[in-house]
Amino acid sequence: MLQIVIPAFNEERRLPRTLRELRRHVGVHRGVLGRVEVIVVDNASTDATAEVARAASSAAMPVRVVRCDRRGKGAAVRAGLLATDAELVCFMDADGATGLDALEVAWRHLLLGADAVIGSRGLAESDTAARHCRTRSTGAAAYRRIAGRLLPGIADTQCGFKLFRGDLVRSVVTDLRTAGFSFDVELLVLLRAAGARIEEIPVTWVDVPGSTFVPARHGAGAFAELVRIAWSTRDLARPVPAGLAGLGGAASLSTMPVAAALPAGGAG
């Protein structure tokens, strides 16, 4: 069984289309994916997010709603992952920005021995369509550079598609403390410290209008989260691929300008 966690804050407009497309995709690829359940985490929404999620439930693809009153994408994903019990667990964004063919590709990587498979817009084979302004693109590059010091060898920590072995991710997500947009970084650091084999796959990704990530409002917080992650995980072993040693640590992170901390794609 595969369970897909979708964090959602005020997503009554974008979520129905994502769930319709996901239901169609699951139906076509049932032979590979098997039984699929969706867990929508209503992250203290003030609109009809929970109602539209429940309305999308069907026998072919059950949709369950979990409420998370602590604001933040990281808090919502943590709540959703802890609500799972399946052998395979995925999380994806409510906007459906990542092409759903990533599901089958990631499944095959797990079958061949990976423990976690993450979508990456940083690979040459990826097909991405972004609408970011020049300033935000520069900030996103700076963010990736900082995250790369915590996770050497991983090109894109922030893409909103990741698939895991269920028991493994549930065992580490209890220690996840980052409630905001930088939670992916901490989760991957925890997985790597647990000895997980993490692999990146190219994806098709489209920047869907309506992102809840606002650079002026969330950029400084995302940077502060990275510094806290660096400090709190400083004693965890982070294997460094050959040729990437000597990239520095938490001390060097504190010299980066706050305005540069703009995650690529924001919530996804």
C-alpha positions as CSV (number, residue, x, y, z in Angstrom):
1,M,0.0,0.0,0.0
2,L,1.1,3.6,-0.8
3,Q,0.0,6.5,1.3
4,I,0.4,10.0,-0.1
5,V,0.5,13.0,2.3
6,I,-0.6,16.4,1.0
7,P,-0.1,19.4,3.3
8,A,-2.7,22.0,2.6
9,F,-3.2,25.5,4.0
10,N,-6.2,27.3,2.4
11,E,-6.0,25.2,-0.8
12,E,-9.7,24.9,-1.6
13,R,-9.1,26.2,-5.1
14,R,-6.0,24.2,-6.2
15,L,-6.5,21.0,-4.2
16,P,-9.5,19.6,-6.2
17,R,-7.7,19.6,-9.5
18,T,-4.6,18.0,-7.9
19,L,-6.8,15.2,-6.4
20,R,-8.7,14.6,-9.7
21,E,-5.4,14.3,-11.6
22,L,-4.0,12.1,-8.9
23,R,-7.0,9.8,-8.9
24,R,-6.8,9.4,-12.7
25,H,-3.1,8.7,-12.5
26,V,-3.5,6.1,-9.8
27,G,-6.2,4.4,-11.8
28,V,-4.0,4.1,-14.9
29,H,-1.0,2.9,-12.9
30,R,-2.8,0.6,-10.4
31,G,-0.7,-2.3,-11.5
32,V,2.5,-0.7,-10.3
33,L,1.3,1.5,-7.4
34,G,-1.3,-0.9,-5.9
35,R,-3.7,0.5,-3.3
36,V,-3.3,4.2,-2.7
37,E,-4.7,6.3,0.1
38,V,-4.3,10.1,0.3
39,I,-3.9,11.9,3.6
40,V,-4.7,15.6,3.3
41,V,-3.3,17.6,6.3
42,D,-5.5,20.6,6.9
43,N,-3.0,23.0,8.3
44,A,-5.3,25.3,10.2
45,S,-7.1,26.4,7.1
46,T,-9.7,29.1,7.3
47,D,-11.4,28.1,4.0
48,A,-13.1,24.9,2.8
49,T,-9.9,22.9,2.3
50,A,-11.1,20.0,4.5
51,E,-14.5,19.9,2.8
52,V,-13.2,19.7,-0.7
53,A,-10.7,17.0,0.3
54,R,-13.4,14.8,1.9
55,A,-15.6,15.3,-1.2
56,A,-12.8,13.9,-3.4
57,S,-12.7,10.6,-1.5
58,S,-13.8,7.5,-3.4
59,A,-13.4,3.7,-3.2
60,A,-10.8,3.9,-5.9
61,M,-8.7,6.4,-4.0
62,P,-9.7,7.1,-0.4
63,V,-8.9,10.6,1.0
64,R,-8.5,11.1,4.7
65,V,-8.3,14.5,6.4
66,V,-6.0,15.0,9.3
67,R,-6.1,18.4,11.2
68,C,-2.8,20.1,12.2
69,D,-3.4,23.3,14.1
70,R,0.3,24.2,14.3
71,R,1.0,26.4,11.3
72,G,3.8,25.6,8.9
73,K,4.4,23.2,6.1
74,G,6.9,21.2,8.1
75,A,4.5,20.8,11.0
76,A,1.8,19.6,8.5
77,V,4.1,17.1,6.8
78,R,5.2,15.8,10.2
79,A,1.6,15.3,11.3
80,G,0.8,13.6,8.0
81,L,3.7,11.2,8.0
82,L,3.0,10.2,11.6
83,A,-0.6,9.4,10.6
84,T,0.6,6.8,8.1
85,D,1.1,3.1,8.5
86,A,1.9,2.0,5.0
87,E,5.1,0.3,3.7
88,L,5.6,3.2,1.2
89,V,4.9,6.8,2.1
90,C,5.1,9.9,-0.1
91,F,4.4,13.5,0.3
92,M,3.6,16.0,-2.5
93,D,2.4,19.5,-2.7
94,A,-1.3,20.5,-3.0
95,D,-0.6,22.5,-6.2
96,G,0.4,19.4,-8.2
97,A,3.5,21.2,-9.5
98,T,5.6,17.9,-9.8
99,G,4.6,15.6,-12.6
100,L,2.9,12.5,-11.3
101,D,5.1,10.1,-13.4
102,A,7.6,10.7,-10.6
103,L,5.6,8.2,-8.5
104,E,6.5,5.2,-10.7
105,V,10.1,6.3,-11.2
106,A,10.6,6.7,-7.4
107,W,8.8,3.3,-6.8
108,R,11.4,1.6,-9.0
109,H,14.3,3.2,-7.2
110,L,12.9,1.9,-3.9
111,L,12.5,-1.5,-5.4
112,L,16.2,-1.4,-6.4
113,G,17.4,-0.5,-2.9
114,A,16.9,3.2,-2.2
115,D,15.3,4.2,1.2
116,A,14.3,7.7,0.2
117,V,13.7,9.1,-3.3
118,I,13.4,12.8,-3.8
119,G,12.3,14.8,-6.8
120,S,15.0,17.2,-8.0
121,R,14.8,20.3,-10.2
122,G,18.5,20.5,-10.0
123,L,19.3,17.6,-12.3
124,A,20.1,18.2,-16.0
125,E,17.4,15.8,-17.1
126,S,14.6,17.7,-15.2
127,D,12.1,19.8,-17.1
128,T,11.1,22.9,-15.1
129,A,9.0,25.9,-15.9
130,A,9.4,28.7,-13.4
131,R,8.1,32.2,-13.2
132,H,10.5,33.5,-10.6
133,C,11.8,37.1,-10.9
134,R,15.6,37.6,-11.1
135,T,15.9,38.6,-7.4
136,R,14.0,35.4,-6.2
137,S,16.1,33.2,-8.6
138,T,19.3,34.6,-7.1
139,G,18.0,34.0,-3.6
140,A,16.9,30.5,-4.4
141,A,20.5,29.7,-5.7
142,A,21.9,31.1,-2.4
143,Y,19.5,28.9,-0.4
144,R,20.5,25.8,-2.4
145,R,24.2,26.6,-1.7
146,I,23.6,26.8,2.1
147,A,21.4,23.7,2.1
148,G,24.2,21.9,0.2
149,R,26.6,22.5,3.1
150,L,24.3,20.5,5.3
151,L,23.5,17.9,2.6
152,P,26.5,17.5,0.3
153,G,25.7,15.8,-3.0
154,I,22.0,16.7,-3.0
155,A,21.1,19.2,-5.6
156,D,17.5,20.2,-4.6
157,T,16.2,19.7,-1.1
158,Q,13.0,21.7,-1.6
159,C,11.1,20.0,-4.5
160,G,7.7,19.0,-3.1
161,F,7.9,15.4,-4.0
162,K,9.5,12.7,-1.8
163,L,8.9,9.0,-1.4
164,F,10.2,6.9,1.5
165,R,10.2,3.5,3.1
166,G,7.4,4.0,5.7
167,D,9.0,2.5,8.8
168,L,12.2,4.4,8.3
169,V,10.6,7.9,7.7
170,R,8.2,7.4,10.7
171,S,11.2,6.5,12.9
172,V,13.0,9.8,12.2
173,V,10.2,12.3,11.7
174,T,9.4,12.2,15.4
175,D,12.6,14.2,15.8
176,L,11.7,16.8,13.2
177,R,11.5,20.2,14.8
178,T,11.3,22.6,11.8
179,A,7.8,23.7,11.3
180,G,8.4,26.0,8.3
181,F,9.5,25.7,4.7
182,S,13.1,24.4,5.5
183,F,11.8,21.2,7.1
184,D,12.9,19.2,4.1
185,V,16.5,19.9,4.9
186,E,16.2,18.7,8.5
187,L,14.3,15.6,7.5
188,L,17.0,14.7,4.9
189,V,19.7,15.3,7.5
190,L,18.0,13.0,9.9
191,L,17.5,10.3,7.2
192,R,21.1,10.5,6.2
193,A,22.2,10.2,9.8
194,A,20.1,7.1,10.2
195,G,22.0,5.6,7.3
196,A,19.3,6.0,4.7
197,R,20.2,5.6,1.0
198,I,18.8,8.8,-0.6
199,E,18.5,9.1,-4.3
200,E,17.4,12.1,-6.5
201,I,15.3,11.7,-9.6
202,P,14.7,14.2,-12.4
203,V,11.1,15.6,-12.5
204,T,8.8,17.6,-14.7
205,W,7.9,20.7,-12.6
206,V,5.7,23.7,-13.3
207,D,5.5,26.8,-11.1
208,V,1.7,26.9,-10.3
209,P,0.3,30.3,-9.3
210,G,-1.0,30.7,-5.8
211,S,2.0,29.6,-3.7
212,T,1.8,30.2,0.0
213,F,5.5,31.0,0.1
214,V,6.0,34.8,0.0
215,P,9.7,35.8,-0.1
216,A,9.3,39.0,1.8
217,R,7.4,37.3,4.6
218,H,9.1,33.9,4.7
219,G,12.6,34.4,3.4
220,A,14.2,35.4,6.7
221,G,12.4,32.7,8.6
222,A,13.7,30.0,6.1
223,F,17.2,31.2,6.6
224,A,16.9,31.2,10.4
225,E,15.6,27.7,10.2
226,L,18.7,26.6,8.3
227,V,21.0,28.1,10.9
228,R,19.0,26.3,13.7
229,I,19.1,23.0,11.7
230,A,22.9,23.4,11.3
231,W,23.3,24.0,15.0
232,S,20.9,21.3,16.3
233,T,22.3,18.6,14.0
234,R,25.9,19.5,14.3
235,D,26.8,16.2,16.0
236,L,25.0,14.0,13.4
237,A,27.2,12.3,10.9
238,R,26.8,13.7,7.4
239,P,28.7,11.6,4.9
240,V,30.4,13.8,2.4
241,P,30.8,12.6,-1.2
242,A,34.3,12.6,-2.6
243,G,35.3,16.0,-3.9
244,L,32.9,17.9,-1.7
245,A,34.8,18.1,1.6
246,G,35.7,21.4,3.2
247,L,32.5,23.3,2.6
248,G,32.2,24.7,6.1
249,G,29.4,24.4,8.7
250,A,27.1,26.4,10.9
251,A,29.6,29.2,11.5
252,S,29.9,30.0,7.8
253,L,26.1,29.9,7.4
254,S,25.7,32.9,9.8
255,T,27.6,35.2,7.3
256,M,25.0,34.7,4.6
257,P,22.6,37.7,4.0
258,V,19.0,37.1,5.3
259,A,17.6,38.3,2.0
260,A,19.3,35.4,0.2
261,A,17.3,32.7,2.0
262,L,14.6,32.1,-0.6
263,P,13.9,28.4,-1.1
264,A,13.4,27.4,-4.7
265,G,9.8,27.0,-5.4
266,G,8.8,28.0,-1.9
267,A,6.3,25.5,-0.6
268,G,7.3,23.2,-3.5
